[in-house]
Amino acid sequence: MKIELSARAQGDIRSIAAYTRKTYSLNQADRYIDALYQMMKKIADQPGLGDVRPDIPMTCKAISCNRHVIVYTVRNNTVYVVRVLHDQFDFKKHDL
């Protein structure tokens, strides 16, 4: 399966990278973002990995990666990443 990121997911990743770079280091930011992309590749290989949650749309699944949650849906042989949000966010308040 291929992976496609929404504009919001791309923005989420940019924000995560900027925060991690500023707070920790460039090296840590690179490792963290790489872990997110590795999880997305794993989802593409096994799209059933995620869980349905009551705080996200029923058409989506979510899977944790470190302190973030990748929210995605599968359409026509594509894993569509909707958002990448911190695990302590109130998902109902974010546009999914």
NORQUITA-V786683 format. One line per field, one symbol per residue. psi: psi as a letter, one per 30 degrees, with the letter a starting at -180 (. if undefined). burial: 1 if it has 24 or more other C-alpha atoms within 12 Angstrom, else 0. Layout:
BEGIN
psi=???
burial=???
END
This chain:
BEGIN
psi=klkkkleeeeeeeeeeeeeeeeedleeeeeeeeeeeeeeeeeeeeifgelkkkfglkffllkkkjbglkjkllkkhgkjjjeljlkffljfffkj.
burial=001110001001100110000000000000011001101100110010110000010001111110011111110000111111110000000001
END
